[in-house]
Amino acid sequence: MLAAAAPLTVPQRQSLERGFICPERLPDDGARLSAITRFMDEYARLRPAATVNDRLAQYDELLARRRCAPRGDTAHYSFPQS
């Protein structure tokens, strides 16, 4: 079993959360896709060894802390395929 990535430091978490908007408040799928892409890219910059699962876990934690869409709503990951 792989170990989880080390926790983010406070400055790293602040950098990652800067400008975060709950997905349901964004105007459309394009904006939601851009937002999660920025989040994932920033997390990868901060923690290059982190897995996609590590990044999604951090994203889920942020959604919960910010009280975004109700738990169980998978719309955060539902994007149109190109």
C-alpha positions as protocol buffer text, in pm:
chain_id: "A"
residue {
  index: 1
  type: MET
  ca { x: 0 y: 0 z: 0 }
}
residue {
  index: 2
  type: LEU
  ca { x: 131 y: 344 z: -93 }
}
residue {
  index: 3
  type: ALA
  ca { x: 175 y: 602 z: 179 }
}
residue {
  index: 4
  type: ALA
  ca { x: -30 y: 920 z: 153 }
}
residue {
  index: 5
  type: ALA
  ca { x: 149 y: 1239 z: 64 }
}
residue {
  index: 6
  type: ALA
  ca { x: 277 y: 1450 z: 351 }
}
residue {
  index: 7
  type: PRO
  ca { x: 28 y: 1709 z: 476 }
}
residue {
  index: 8
  type: LEU
  ca { x: 49 y: 2053 z: 322 }
}
residue {
  index: 9
  type: THR
  ca { x: 206 y: 2331 z: 524 }
}
residue {
  index: 10
  type: VAL
  ca { x: -11 y: 2631 z: 612 }
}
residue {
  index: 11
  type: PRO
  ca { x: 146 y: 2852 z: 340 }
}
residue {
  index: 12
  type: GLN
  ca { x: 104 y: 2574 z: 84 }
}
residue {
  index: 13
  type: ARG
  ca { x: -261 y: 2524 z: 182 }
}
residue {
  index: 14
  type: GLN
  ca { x: -322 y: 2899 z: 162 }
}
residue {
  index: 15
  type: SER
  ca { x: -165 y: 2908 z: -184 }
}
residue {
  index: 16
  type: LEU
  ca { x: -381 y: 2615 z: -295 }
}
residue {
  index: 17
  type: GLU
  ca { x: -702 y: 2767 z: -157 }
}
residue {
  index: 18
  type: ARG
  ca { x: -646 y: 3120 z: -285 }
}
residue {
  index: 19
  type: GLY
  ca { x: -926 y: 3211 z: -519 }
}
residue {
  index: 20
  type: PHE
  ca { x: -1119 y: 2886 z: -461 }
}
residue {
  index: 21
  type: ILE
  ca { x: -1489 y: 2910 z: -549 }
}
residue {
  index: 22
  type: CYS
  ca { x: -1737 y: 2630 z: -483 }
}
residue {
  index: 23
  type: PRO
  ca { x: -1809 y: 2453 z: -813 }
}
residue {
  index: 24
  type: GLU
  ca { x: -2185 y: 2508 z: -791 }
}
residue {
  index: 25
  type: ARG
  ca { x: -2123 y: 2885 z: -790 }
}
residue {
  index: 26
  type: LEU
  ca { x: -1932 y: 2876 z: -1118 }
}
residue {
  index: 27
  type: PRO
  ca { x: -2130 y: 2962 z: -1432 }
}
residue {
  index: 28
  type: ASP
  ca { x: -2076 y: 2648 z: -1640 }
}
residue {
  index: 29
  type: ASP
  ca { x: -1885 y: 2325 z: -1696 }
}
residue {
  index: 30
  type: GLY
  ca { x: -1601 y: 2509 z: -1868 }
}
residue {
  index: 31
  type: ALA
  ca { x: -1543 y: 2727 z: -1563 }
}
residue {
  index: 32
  type: ARG
  ca { x: -1561 y: 2422 z: -1333 }
}
residue {
  index: 33
  type: LEU
  ca { x: -1312 y: 2233 z: -1549 }
}
residue {
  index: 34
  type: SER
  ca { x: -1074 y: 2531 z: -1548 }
}
residue {
  index: 35
  type: ALA
  ca { x: -1104 y: 2565 z: -1170 }
}
residue {
  index: 36
  type: ILE
  ca { x: -1032 y: 2201 z: -1089 }
}
residue {
  index: 37
  type: THR
  ca { x: -749 y: 2195 z: -1343 }
}
residue {
  index: 38
  type: ARG
  ca { x: -589 y: 2498 z: -1172 }
}
residue {
  index: 39
  type: PHE
  ca { x: -633 y: 2326 z: -833 }
}
residue {
  index: 40
  type: MET
  ca { x: -475 y: 2001 z: -956 }
}
residue {
  index: 41
  type: ASP
  ca { x: -187 y: 2182 z: -1127 }
}
residue {
  index: 42
  type: GLU
  ca { x: -115 y: 2391 z: -817 }
}
residue {
  index: 43
  type: TYR
  ca { x: -124 y: 2083 z: -593 }
}
residue {
  index: 44
  type: ALA
  ca { x: 115 y: 1905 z: -830 }
}
residue {
  index: 45
  type: ARG
  ca { x: 350 y: 2203 z: -813 }
}
residue {
  index: 46
  type: LEU
  ca { x: 338 y: 2199 z: -431 }
}
residue {
  index: 47
  type: ARG
  ca { x: 360 y: 1820 z: -396 }
}
residue {
  index: 48
  type: PRO
  ca { x: 509 y: 1669 z: -714 }
}
residue {
  index: 49
  type: ALA
  ca { x: 506 y: 1314 z: -573 }
}
residue {
  index: 50
  type: ALA
  ca { x: 136 y: 1329 z: -479 }
}
residue {
  index: 51
  type: THR
  ca { x: -103 y: 1101 z: -664 }
}
residue {
  index: 52
  type: VAL
  ca { x: -428 y: 1202 z: -828 }
}
residue {
  index: 53
  type: ASN
  ca { x: -604 y: 1037 z: -532 }
}
residue {
  index: 54
  type: ASP
  ca { x: -408 y: 1262 z: -292 }
}
residue {
  index: 55
  type: ARG
  ca { x: -515 y: 1566 z: -491 }
}
residue {
  index: 56
  type: LEU
  ca { x: -880 y: 1461 z: -506 }
}
residue {
  index: 57
  type: ALA
  ca { x: -880 y: 1389 z: -131 }
}
residue {
  index: 58
  type: GLN
  ca { x: -750 y: 1742 z: -65 }
}
residue {
  index: 59
  type: TYR
  ca { x: -1012 y: 1882 z: -303 }
}
residue {
  index: 60
  type: ASP
  ca { x: -1287 y: 1688 z: -121 }
}
residue {
  index: 61
  type: GLU
  ca { x: -1161 y: 1821 z: 212 }
}
residue {
  index: 62
  type: LEU
  ca { x: -1170 y: 2177 z: 79 }
}
residue {
  index: 63
  type: LEU
  ca { x: -1524 y: 2127 z: -55 }
}
residue {
  index: 64
  type: ALA
  ca { x: -1636 y: 2007 z: 288 }
}
residue {
  index: 65
  type: ARG
  ca { x: -1461 y: 2290 z: 477 }
}
residue {
  index: 66
  type: ARG
  ca { x: -1614 y: 2549 z: 246 }
}
residue {
  index: 67
  type: ARG
  ca { x: -1953 y: 2376 z: 269 }
}
residue {
  index: 68
  type: CYS
  ca { x: -1987 y: 2345 z: -104 }
}
residue {
  index: 69
  type: ALA
  ca { x: -2255 y: 2120 z: -264 }
}
residue {
  index: 70
  type: PRO
  ca { x: -2393 y: 1851 z: -32 }
}
residue {
  index: 71
  type: ARG
  ca { x: -2188 y: 1538 z: 30 }
}
residue {
  index: 72
  type: GLY
  ca { x: -2257 y: 1259 z: -213 }
}
residue {
  index: 73
  type: ASP
  ca { x: -2296 y: 1501 z: -503 }
}
residue {
  index: 74
  type: THR
  ca { x: -2046 y: 1385 z: -766 }
}
residue {
  index: 75
  type: ALA
  ca { x: -2104 y: 1685 z: -991 }
}
residue {
  index: 76
  type: HIS
  ca { x: -1762 y: 1817 z: -887 }
}
residue {
  index: 77
  type: TYR
  ca { x: -1605 y: 1551 z: -1107 }
}
residue {
  index: 78
  type: SER
  ca { x: -1863 y: 1540 z: -1385 }
}
residue {
  index: 79
  type: PHE
  ca { x: -1718 y: 1720 z: -1682 }
}
residue {
  index: 80
  type: PRO
  ca { x: -1799 y: 1684 z: -2048 }
}
residue {
  index: 81
  type: GLN
  ca { x: -1557 y: 1465 z: -2236 }
}
residue {
  index: 82
  type: SER
  ca { x: -1382 y: 1617 z: -2536 }
}
